[in-house]
Amino acid sequence: MPIAEYLEKTFPSPPIHVDSPFVTRVLDIFKQMGDLIKGSMAQITRFPNNAEEFPGILSHKSQKYFDETRTEWFGCRPEEYATKQMTEDNWKVAEEAMKSMGDLLKEMDGVFFEGENCEFIYPVLLLTFVCLNTMV
């Protein structure tokens, strides 16, 4: 959120709707998915399979830092953590959360949560779905 808030303040037009109540609701849905989201994000620099196949996401120095800090946080390498999170129970939680996301979208009048205005949460959603897709 701090990056989005900075962008909203620095570049107010067009607005990215940081203060939208729908953003809070989407983030709450993400929290329901907990471990699976953390698992997908643990390997974010490796999609499709590893950093070498998608060069430029992180420099080698940054990749080393990312790996070291995530290994410390998770108690194992990021890709191992991601694999551990791919349980049937976590996928069921994710399925229910995505149904909630669909219900939320049905409440809207337009294409986006804020009608015809795109919010910053859409790139977050897209990145999350890309990361989850790498886990299947």
Number of C-alpha atoms within 10 A of each C-alpha: 10 8 8 15 16 12 16 18 13 9 11 12 9 10 14 21 20 20 11 14 11 19 19 13 14 22 14 13 19 20 14 17 20 15 21 26 20 21 23 26 19 23 27 22 20 21 19 16 14 13 18 13 10 13 13 10 14 15 11 13 8 11 15 12 13 17 18 14 14 18 17 12 11 15 11 14 17 26 21 15 21 23 16 12 19 17 11 9 11 16 15 12 16 21 13 14 19 17 13 15 15 11 11 15 18 13 10 14 11 12 12 16 23 18 13 11 14 16 22 19 22 15 11 13 14 11 15 17 13 16 23 21 12 15 18 7
